[in-house]
Amino acid sequence: MKLIKVLLVILVSLSLAACSTTTDGGEKEPSEPVELIVWNTYTEHHAEAYNQIVADFNASQTAVKVVVQPQAYQDYEAKILQAVRNGVGPDVVSAYPTEVSAYIDEDLVVDFAPYINGENDIADFKDNLIGNLYGEITQWGEEAIYMIPTIQTSEVLYYNATWYDELELEVPTTWEQLEANSRVILENKGVPGFGTDSEVDTFQDLLVQAGSGYINPETKMVEFDNETTLEQLTWFSGLVSENVFRLVGEDFYFSNPFGSEAVGSYLGSSAGVQYALGAAFKTTEEKADAAFAFLKYLSSTDVSASWATTLGALPAYKTAVETTVYQDYLNTNIAAKALYEQLDSFGWLHSIAGSASVRDYITKMVQEASTGLKTPEQALADWVEASNKELQAY
């Protein structure tokens, strides 16, 4: 099995705005600026950088005034859903494609295709996107675009280079090598050799690399009810039970256990943030125009390049990647450089209504199998049943 060093789930910016949209994408000039409420979960220097982008955007024109309302990460998605369905939600939010799919089905998001292809368009939008981003944001139909990417983040493998040198270990390129290294670390250092910040993303990596399907968007049924999935779950949970691997548990992120040498390596985000995107909800035509104007600014070459350097991420656009600012940054950030070098390995999984819950069930399944609460067979069977029930509910 080849070891993927990046996530399969790609973070992208999306927008949900007006109930009706103009076909030319032109921006209106109201007598008073349209106020655009933006929610995100950024903190500390990430929040500082994002707020500066907003301030620069507000100063660059008079038609739109963006107001950022930071939110706590805990229960973020549930809070958005409740607010939007009650008609008191924000205009633009950060979200995953799996979360947005439900909003699309409920006709709560703006289709930005008329804007992108209109008079006030985003030049070379399709050709300028890196990797497979265009495929992901058009998975609901190529004639509609509900998501405007700004940057792209993913996971990289962090390892204790001192230990690896001392124990004469090579950086793993397969899961088998990772297991072997982790056993050596456990034997010599007395701690697990590997962990992952996200059981969900790591297990999705394992499934896809092993050749299993995931979700069939046509039948709205899962495709992981197979021996391949059971083998991966049995393998991973068995190593956790042996203390060769470990779950993140209450630490939430492995950066602290890794820093205190409580684990030999781990898969974690290059950015160390939960969300790197935006989403806008349907309210008025003016709000839709404003959302597009702001996201167009956020995805522009220079802004995208600068924002990516703050987050330890990849810009979503080739022109931004090629800027001197970002190319110089790659020479100083090994995590971002690892993402750049693994760009061809990036992929995406289908996001349909209910798929966010399928991801949640993965965490439960892995934890139950790894801690012995259920056998791998029972944990998988329960995951399949719960996932299909969730998907079929829509």
C-alpha positions in Angstrom: 0.0 0.0 0.0 1.3 3.4 -0.9 1.3 6.0 1.8 -0.6 9.1 0.9 0.9 12.1 2.6 -2.1 14.4 1.9 -5.8 14.3 2.6 -8.3 13.1 0.1 -10.8 15.8 1.4 -9.7 19.1 -0.1 -10.7 22.3 1.6 -12.3 24.8 -0.8 -14.1 28.1 -0.5 -17.8 28.2 -1.3 -20.5 30.7 -1.3 -24.2 30.8 -0.6 -26.1 34.0 -1.3 -29.0 35.6 -3.1 -32.3 33.9 -4.1 -31.9 35.4 -7.6 -28.7 36.2 -9.3 -27.7 38.4 -12.2 -26.5 36.6 -15.4 -23.7 39.0 -16.1 -22.1 38.9 -12.7 -22.0 42.7 -12.6 -21.6 44.4 -9.3 -24.2 47.0 -8.2 -23.4 50.2 -6.6 -26.0 50.8 -3.8 -26.2 54.1 -2.0 -25.0 52.4 1.1 -22.5 49.5 1.1 -24.0 46.0 1.3 -23.0 44.5 4.7 -21.7 40.9 4.3 -21.5 38.9 7.5 -18.7 36.3 7.4 -18.3 33.4 9.9 -15.1 31.4 10.3 -13.2 29.6 13.1 -9.8 31.3 12.6 -7.9 32.3 15.8 -4.7 34.0 16.7 -2.4 34.9 13.8 -4.7 33.2 11.3 -7.5 35.5 12.4 -5.2 38.5 12.3 -4.2 37.8 8.7 -7.8 37.1 7.6 -9.0 40.3 9.2 -6.3 42.3 7.5 -7.5 40.8 4.1 -11.0 41.9 5.0 -9.8 45.4 5.9 -7.9 45.7 2.7 -11.0 44.6 0.7 -13.3 47.0 2.5 -10.8 49.9 1.8 -10.5 48.9 -1.9 -14.2 49.7 -2.8 -17.4 51.2 -1.4 -20.1 48.8 -2.5 -19.5 46.1 0.1 -18.6 46.1 3.8 -17.5 42.7 5.1 -18.0 42.1 8.8 -16.2 39.1 10.4 -17.9 37.3 13.3 -15.5 34.6 14.6 -17.1 31.4 15.9 -15.9 28.7 18.2 -14.9 25.5 16.4 -17.1 23.3 18.6 -20.5 22.7 17.1 -19.7 25.1 14.3 -21.5 23.2 11.6 -24.6 22.6 13.7 -24.7 26.3 14.6 -24.5 27.3 10.9 -27.3 24.9 9.9 -29.6 26.1 12.7 -29.0 29.7 11.9 -29.4 29.4 8.1 -32.6 27.3 8.4 -34.0 29.9 10.8 -33.2 32.7 8.4 -30.7 34.4 10.7 -27.5 32.9 9.4 -24.4 34.6 8.1 -23.9 35.4 4.5 -20.5 33.7 4.0 -19.1 30.9 6.1 -16.2 28.4 6.1 -17.3 24.9 5.3 -16.4 21.5 3.9 -18.0 20.2 0.6 -19.7 17.4 2.6 -21.5 20.1 4.7 -22.4 22.2 1.7 -24.1 19.3 -0.2 -27.1 19.4 2.1 -27.5 23.2 1.5 -27.4 22.6 -2.2 -30.2 20.1 -2.1 -32.3 22.5 0.0 -31.6 25.3 -2.6 -29.9 27.5 0.0 -26.7 28.2 -1.9 -25.9 30.5 -4.8 -24.8 29.2 -8.1 -21.8 31.3 -9.0 -21.4 30.0 -12.6 -23.2 33.0 -14.1 -20.9 35.3 -12.1 -17.7 33.4 -13.0 -18.7 33.3 -16.7 -20.3 36.8 -16.8 -19.1 40.3 -17.6 -17.3 40.6 -14.2 -15.8 37.1 -14.5 -12.8 35.4 -13.0 -10.4 35.0 -15.9 -9.3 31.4 -16.7 -11.1 30.1 -13.7 -11.1 26.4 -14.7 -7.6 26.3 -16.2 -6.1 28.2 -13.3 -7.2 25.8 -10.6 -4.6 23.4 -9.3 -4.9 19.7 -9.0 -8.5 18.2 -9.1 -10.2 21.2 -7.5 -12.4 21.9 -10.5 -13.8 18.4 -10.5 -14.6 18.6 -6.8 -16.5 21.9 -7.1 -18.4 20.8 -10.1 -19.4 17.3 -8.8 -23.0 18.4 -8.5 -23.2 19.3 -12.2 -20.7 21.1 -14.4 -23.1 23.8 -15.3 -23.3 24.9 -11.6 -20.5 26.2 -9.4 -21.3 26.6 -5.7 -17.8 26.8 -4.4 -15.0 29.3 -5.1 -11.6 27.9 -3.9 -9.1 30.3 -2.3 -6.5 27.9 -0.8 -6.0 24.2 -0.4 -4.8 22.4 2.8 -4.1 18.8 3.5 -2.2 16.4 5.7 1.5 15.8 5.8 3.6 13.2 7.8 5.5 14.7 10.7 8.2 12.5 12.1 10.9 12.7 14.8 14.0 13.1 12.6 16.3 12.7 15.6 14.8 9.3 16.4 14.7 8.2 12.8 18.4 9.0 12.4 19.3 7.3 15.7 17.3 4.2 14.9 18.5 4.2 11.3 14.9 4.4 9.9 14.0 5.5 6.5 11.1 7.9 6.0 8.1 5.6 5.1 6.6 5.6 1.6 4.1 2.8 2.3 1.8 1.9 5.2 3.8 -1.3 5.7 7.0 0.7 6.2 5.2 3.0 8.6 4.1 0.0 10.7 7.6 -1.4 10.7 9.1 1.9 11.8 6.5 2.3 14.5 7.2 -1.1 15.9 10.9 -0.1 16.2 10.1 3.1 17.9 7.8 1.4 20.4 10.5 -1.2 21.2 13.3 1.4 21.6 11.5 4.4 22.9 8.5 2.9 24.7 5.9 5.1 22.9 3.6 4.6 19.9 5.3 5.2 16.6 2.4 6.8 14.8 -0.8 8.7 15.3 -3.2 10.7 13.2 -5.1 14.0 14.0 -8.0 12.7 12.0 -9.1 9.1 12.0 -11.7 10.1 9.3 -9.2 11.3 6.7 -6.6 8.7 7.4 -9.2 5.9 7.1 -10.5 7.4 3.9 -6.9 7.4 2.6 -6.6 3.7 3.5 -9.9 2.8 1.8 -9.2 4.5 -1.5 -5.6 3.4 -1.7 -6.7 -0.2 -1.1 -9.2 0.1 -4.0 -12.5 0.4 -2.1 -15.3 2.6 -3.3 -16.8 5.1 -1.0 -20.2 6.6 -1.8 -22.3 6.1 -5.0 -24.0 9.5 -5.6 -26.5 7.8 -8.0 -27.8 5.1 -5.7 -27.1 7.1 -2.5 -25.5 4.0 -1.0 -22.1 3.3 0.4 -19.6 1.2 -1.5 -17.3 0.3 1.4 -19.3 -2.8 2.6 -16.5 -5.1 1.5 -13.6 -7.3 2.6 -11.1 -4.6 1.7 -12.6 -2.1 4.2 -12.7 -4.8 6.9 -9.0 -5.6 6.3 -8.0 -2.0 6.7 -10.1 -1.5 9.8 -8.7 -4.7 11.4 -5.1 -3.7 10.5 -5.4 -0.2 11.9 -7.4 -1.0 15.0 -5.1 -4.0 15.8 -2.0 -1.7 15.7 -3.7 0.7 18.1 -4.6 -2.1 20.5 -0.9 -3.1 20.4 0.2 0.5 21.2 2.1 0.6 17.9 -0.3 3.3 16.7 -2.4 5.5 18.9 -5.5 7.7 18.7 -5.3 11.4 19.4 -8.0 11.2 22.2 -8.4 14.2 24.4 -5.3 15.9 23.0 -7.4 16.7 19.9 -4.2 17.4 17.9 -0.9 15.5 17.9 1.3 18.5 17.9 1.6 18.6 21.7 2.2 14.8 22.2 4.6 14.9 19.3 6.5 17.8 20.8 6.8 16.1 24.2 8.0 12.9 22.4 4.9 10.9 23.3 4.6 9.6 19.7 7.2 9.1 17.0 5.2 10.5 14.0 1.8 11.6 13.0 -0.4 12.8 10.1 -1.6 16.3 10.6 -2.7 19.4 8.7 -0.1 21.5 7.0 -2.1 24.5 8.2 -3.2 23.4 11.7 -6.6 24.8 11.0 -10.0 23.2 10.6 -11.3 25.3 7.8 -9.7 27.2 5.0 -12.7 28.2 2.9 -15.9 30.3 2.6 -19.5 29.6 1.9 -22.3 32.1 1.2 -26.1 31.7 1.8 -29.1 32.9 -0.3 -30.8 36.0 0.9 -30.9 38.9 -1.6 -29.5 39.6 -5.0 -27.3 42.4 -3.5 -25.9 39.9 -1.0 -25.0 37.5 -3.8 -23.2 40.2 -5.7 -21.4 41.2 -2.6 -20.4 37.6 -1.8 -19.0 37.1 -5.3 -17.1 40.3 -5.1 -15.4 39.4 -1.8 -14.6 35.8 -2.8 -13.2 37.0 -6.1 -10.9 39.3 -4.2 -10.0 36.5 -1.7 -9.1 34.2 -4.6 -7.1 36.8 -6.6 -3.5 35.9 -7.3 -1.7 38.1 -4.8 -4.2 37.7 -2.0 -4.4 33.9 -2.4 -0.7 33.6 -2.4 -0.3 35.7 0.8 -3.1 34.0 2.6 -1.7 30.5 1.8 1.7 31.5 3.3 -0.1 32.4 6.5 -2.0 29.1 6.7 0.8 26.8 5.6 -1.3 25.9 2.6 -1.4 25.7 -1.2 -3.0 28.5 -3.1 -5.9 27.1 -5.1 -4.7 28.8 -8.3 -1.6 28.2 -10.5 -0.8 31.8 -10.9 -0.7 32.3 -7.1 1.6 29.2 -6.7 4.0 30.7 -9.3 4.3 34.1 -7.5 7.7 34.9 -6.1 6.2 35.4 -2.7 4.9 31.8 -2.6 7.9 30.2 -4.3 10.1 31.8 -1.7 7.8 30.6 1.0 8.1 27.0 -0.2 11.8 27.2 0.6 11.0 28.0 4.3 8.1 25.8 5.1 8.7 22.0 4.8 5.0 21.2 5.3 3.8 23.4 2.5 6.6 22.1 0.3 5.5 18.5 1.0 2.0 19.4 -0.2 3.3 21.0 -3.3 5.5 18.0 -4.2 2.5 15.6 -3.6 0.0 17.6 -5.6 -0.5 14.8 -8.1 -1.7 12.6 -5.3 -4.6 14.9 -4.3 -8.1 13.6 -4.9 -11.6 14.0 -3.7 -14.6 11.9 -2.7 -18.2 12.4 -3.6 -20.1 14.8 -1.3 -23.9 14.3 -1.2 -26.5 15.1 1.4 -25.7 12.9 4.4 -22.1 12.4 3.5 -21.0 14.6 6.4 -22.6 12.1 8.8 -20.8 9.3 7.0 -17.5 11.0 7.9 -18.6 11.3 11.6 -19.4 7.6 11.7 -15.9 6.8 10.6 -14.5 8.3 13.7 -16.9 6.3 15.9 -16.2 3.1 14.0 -12.4 3.4 14.3 -12.5 4.3 17.9 -14.9 1.5 18.8 -12.8 -1.1 16.9 -9.5 0.2 18.3 -10.6 0.3 21.9 -12.2 -3.1 21.8 -15.8 -1.9 22.3 -16.7 -3.8 19.1 -15.1 -6.2 16.8 -13.9 -4.8 13.5 -16.7 -6.8 11.8 -19.4 -5.4 14.0 -18.0 -1.8 13.9 -18.0 -1.9 10.1 -21.5 -3.4 9.9 -22.8 -0.7 12.1 -21.0 2.0 10.0 -22.5 0.7 6.8 -26.0 0.5 8.3 -25.9 4.0 9.8 -24.3 5.5 6.7 -26.9 4.0 4.3 -29.7 5.1 6.6 -28.4 8.7 6.6 -27.9 8.8 2.9 -31.3 7.4 2.1 -32.9 9.9 4.4 -32.3 12.5 1.7 
